[in-house]
């Protein structure tokens, strides 16, 4: 791996961090060390890096803000790829924005509000990147990325760059084309919005911010909602009705404020968090015969 990292530096792929704790790159604030985190300068360098990984059989993981990811406590003996340099944003016309995959989703929502463009209000409290939001079809308040994404610039497994339309991206509740085709990488999204009243939008954003602060455990590390809501019900209510609020495992806890959040009380291990998630999942399955879908992605657990 040392030779491989030297090659990345020699070819000037981009900034390279070695032996860094993944606690600093995930919202749960847990995880082992990453052997190397690379920030490719552009698409050409990204392709070069991916070819190097393939030719030398080095595993890799493209990571956004780590706000929906649970790494194990083991070291990740591969390359973590961060698309932070893919952060350009521009207006195509009065209501259409072109934005890089590494751009902050909350920052994008603020940008839209300042431009008096409506449609992204749901995203003002989602701490992910645009690429991660497209991948997960992130959403809230009965809206999601599928409603506003017009097309996405995508890098295919064959290292070609294509544009995929909204219809091709197969957006559904918390899912997209990318989840079933993990070797495709979102590089850039074109977002279609509509003209809105800035003052009204700012009032909505403020109201939702206050609601989140009062109902969600934002003072603790977490990854937001752990489970998708099943049809006709709410995961949090099901968990609360089973008396699981406040349940702890090591340093992890089912939040006493919102039962669909698992929080890191400060010294949780990744294993604590995963075991607690699985216990809640299995308890709901046993009591209600409902197989709750876990929203977090488990990485490096094999």
C-alpha positions in Angstrom: 0.0 0.0 0.0 2.9 2.4 0.7 4.0 2.0 -2.9 0.5 2.6 -4.1 0.2 5.8 -2.1 3.6 7.0 -3.4 2.3 6.5 -6.9 -0.8 8.6 -6.1 1.5 11.4 -4.9 3.8 11.0 -7.9 1.0 11.3 -10.4 -0.4 14.3 -8.5 -3.9 12.9 -8.3 -4.8 15.3 -5.5 -4.4 15.8 -1.8 -3.6 12.6 0.0 -4.1 12.0 3.8 -2.5 9.0 5.4 -3.6 6.9 8.4 -6.5 9.2 9.5 -9.3 8.3 11.8 -12.6 7.9 10.2 -14.2 9.4 13.3 -13.4 12.7 11.8 -15.2 11.9 8.5 -18.5 10.4 9.7 -21.4 12.0 11.5 -21.5 9.1 14.0 -17.9 10.0 15.0 -16.8 6.3 15.1 -14.7 4.0 12.9 -11.2 2.8 12.4 -8.4 4.4 10.5 -8.3 4.9 6.8 -5.0 4.0 5.2 -5.4 6.8 2.7 -8.0 9.5 1.9 -7.6 11.0 -1.6 -9.2 14.2 -3.0 -9.0 14.0 -6.8 -8.4 17.3 -8.5 -10.9 16.7 -11.3 -12.6 14.0 -13.4 -9.5 13.1 -15.3 -7.6 12.5 -12.0 -10.5 10.6 -10.6 -10.5 8.2 -13.6 -6.7 7.9 -13.3 -7.1 6.9 -9.6 -9.9 4.4 -10.3 -7.8 2.8 -13.0 -4.9 2.5 -10.6 -7.1 0.9 -8.0 -8.5 -1.6 -10.5 -5.1 -2.5 -12.0 -3.5 -3.1 -8.5 -6.6 -4.6 -6.9 -6.9 -1.9 -4.3 -10.4 -1.5 -2.8 -11.9 2.0 -2.6 -15.0 3.8 -1.3 -16.4 7.1 -2.5 -17.5 9.0 0.6 -19.5 12.2 0.9 -19.9 13.8 4.3 -20.3 10.4 6.0 -23.7 11.4 7.3 -25.3 8.1 6.4 -22.4 5.7 6.8 -21.3 3.4 9.6 -17.7 2.2 9.3 -16.6 -0.6 11.5 -13.9 -0.2 14.1 -11.4 -2.0 11.9 -8.9 -0.1 9.8 -10.0 0.4 6.2 -7.1 -1.0 4.1 -7.9 0.8 0.9 -8.6 4.2 -0.5 -11.3 6.6 0.6 -12.2 8.9 -2.2 -13.6 12.3 -1.4 -15.0 14.5 -4.1 -14.6 17.8 -2.2 -12.9 19.4 -5.3 -16.1 18.8 -7.3 -17.7 21.9 -5.8 -18.5 24.2 -8.6 -21.9 25.8 -8.8 -23.5 28.0 -11.5 -26.8 29.1 -12.8 -27.8 27.7 -16.2 -30.9 29.9 -16.4 -33.2 31.7 -13.9 -34.4 28.5 -12.3 -31.8 25.9 -13.0 -28.6 25.2 -11.1 -25.7 23.1 -12.1 -23.7 21.9 -9.0 -20.8 19.6 -8.3 -21.2 16.3 -6.3 -19.0 17.6 -3.5 -21.0 20.7 -2.8 -22.8 20.8 0.6 -26.5 20.2 0.3 -27.4 22.6 3.1 -25.2 25.2 1.4 -27.0 24.6 -1.9 -30.4 25.0 -0.1 -29.2 28.4 1.3 -27.9 29.4 -2.2 -31.4 28.6 -3.7 -33.1 30.6 -0.9 -30.9 33.6 -1.6 -31.8 33.4 -5.3 -35.5 33.2 -4.3 -35.7 29.7 -5.8 -38.1 27.3 -4.2 -37.9 23.5 -4.1 -34.9 22.9 -1.9 -36.5 23.9 1.4 -36.6 20.3 2.5 -32.8 20.1 2.3 -31.9 22.9 4.7 -31.2 20.5 7.6 -29.7 17.6 5.7 -25.9 17.5 6.4 -24.8 15.7 3.2 -23.2 16.4 -0.1 -25.1 16.8 -3.4 -23.6 13.5 -4.6 -24.6 11.7 -1.4 -28.0 13.2 -1.5 -28.6 12.0 -5.1 -27.3 8.6 -4.2 -29.6 8.2 -1.2 -32.4 10.3 -2.8 -32.3 12.3 0.4 -35.5 14.0 1.5 -37.7 15.4 4.2 -41.1 17.0 4.6 -42.7 14.9 1.8 -40.1 16.0 -0.8 -36.8 14.6 -2.0 -34.1 15.0 -4.6 -36.1 13.0 -7.1 -38.5 16.0 -7.4 -35.8 18.5 -8.4 -33.0 16.7 -10.1 -33.3 17.1 -13.9 -30.2 15.2 -14.9 -26.9 14.0 -13.4 -23.4 13.8 -14.9 -22.2 10.3 -14.2 -18.9 8.4 -14.4 -19.6 4.8 -15.5 -17.6 1.7 -14.6 -16.1 1.9 -18.1 -14.7 5.4 -17.2 -16.9 7.2 -19.6 -18.8 10.3 -18.6 -22.6 10.3 -19.5 -25.6 12.3 -18.6 -28.6 10.5 -17.1 -32.1 11.9 -17.0 -34.4 12.0 -14.0 -36.4 9.0 -15.4 -33.2 7.0 -15.8 -32.2 7.6 -12.3 -35.1 5.6 -10.9 -35.8 7.8 -7.9 -38.1 6.3 -5.3 -38.5 6.8 -1.5 -34.8 6.9 -0.2 -33.5 5.0 -3.2 -32.0 5.6 -6.6 -30.2 4.0 -9.6 -26.9 4.5 -7.8 -27.8 2.2 -4.9 -28.2 -0.8 -7.3 -25.3 0.3 -9.5 -22.6 1.3 -6.9 -19.8 1.5 -9.5 -21.5 4.5 -11.1 -20.3 7.8 -9.6 -22.3 11.0 -9.5 -20.1 13.9 -10.6 -22.6 16.8 -11.0 -26.3 17.4 -10.8 -28.6 19.8 -12.7 -31.3 21.0 -10.3 -34.6 22.5 -11.5 -36.4 24.8 -9.1 -39.2 27.5 -9.4 -39.5 31.1 -8.5 -40.5 31.7 -4.9 -40.8 34.3 -2.2 -37.5 34.6 -0.3 -39.1 35.9 2.9 -41.6 33.1 3.0 -38.9 30.5 2.2 -36.6 31.9 5.0 -39.6 31.7 7.4 -40.2 28.1 6.5 -36.5 27.3 6.9 -36.4 28.9 10.3 -39.5 27.1 11.5 -38.2 23.8 10.4 -34.8 24.5 12.1 -36.6 25.2 15.4 -38.7 22.1 15.0 -35.6 19.9 14.4 -33.9 21.4 17.4 -36.9 20.6 19.6 -37.5 17.1 18.3 -34.1 15.7 17.3 -31.0 15.0 19.3 -28.8 17.3 17.3 -26.4 17.8 20.2 -25.1 14.3 19.8 -23.4 12.5 16.9 -25.8 10.5 14.9 -26.7 9.7 11.3 -30.2 11.0 11.3 -33.1 8.6 11.0 -31.9 5.0 11.3 -34.9 3.4 9.6 -37.2 4.2 6.7 -40.8 4.7 7.6 -42.8 1.7 6.6 -46.0 2.2 4.6 -48.7 3.7 6.7 -46.6 4.0 9.9 -43.7 5.7 11.5 -40.5 3.8 12.5 -40.0 6.1 15.5 -43.5 5.6 16.9 -43.1 1.8 16.6 -39.8 1.8 18.4 -41.2 4.2 21.1 -44.3 2.0 21.6 -42.0 -0.9 22.3 -40.4 1.0 25.2 -37.0 1.1 23.5 -36.4 4.9 23.9 -33.3 5.4 26.0 -32.0 1.8 25.5 -28.2 1.8 25.6 -25.4 -0.5 24.3 -22.0 0.7 25.5 -21.8 4.3 24.4 -24.7 4.1 22.0 -28.3 5.0 22.8 -31.7 5.0 21.2 -32.4 8.7 21.6 -34.8 9.7 24.4 -35.8 12.7 22.2 -36.5 10.8 19.0 -36.7 7.0 18.9 -35.6 6.7 15.3 -32.2 8.2 16.1 -29.3 6.2 17.5 -26.8 8.5 19.1 -23.2 8.4 20.2 -23.2 9.5 23.8 -19.5 10.2 23.5 -17.5 7.0 23.7 -19.5 4.6 21.5 -17.8 2.1 19.3 -19.0 1.4 15.8 -19.9 -2.1 17.1 -22.0 -0.6 19.9 -24.0 1.4 17.3 -24.5 -1.5 14.9 -25.5 -3.9 17.7 -28.1 -1.5 19.0 -29.5 -0.8 15.5 -29.8 -4.6 14.8 -31.4 -5.2 18.2 -34.1 -2.5 17.5 -34.6 -3.9 14.0 -35.0 -7.5 15.2 -37.3 -6.5 18.1 -39.7 -4.6 15.7 -39.6 -7.6 13.3 -40.5 -10.0 16.2 -43.2 -7.8 17.7 -44.8 -6.3 14.6 -43.6 -8.6 11.8 -42.3 -5.4 10.1 -38.9 -5.6 8.5 -37.7 -2.0 8.9 -35.3 -0.9 6.2 -32.0 0.4 7.6 -31.0 3.8 6.0 -27.4 3.7 7.1 -24.8 2.0 5.0 -22.5 -0.4 6.8 -18.9 -0.3 5.5 -15.9 -2.5 6.2 -17.7 -5.1 8.3 -16.6 -8.2 6.4 
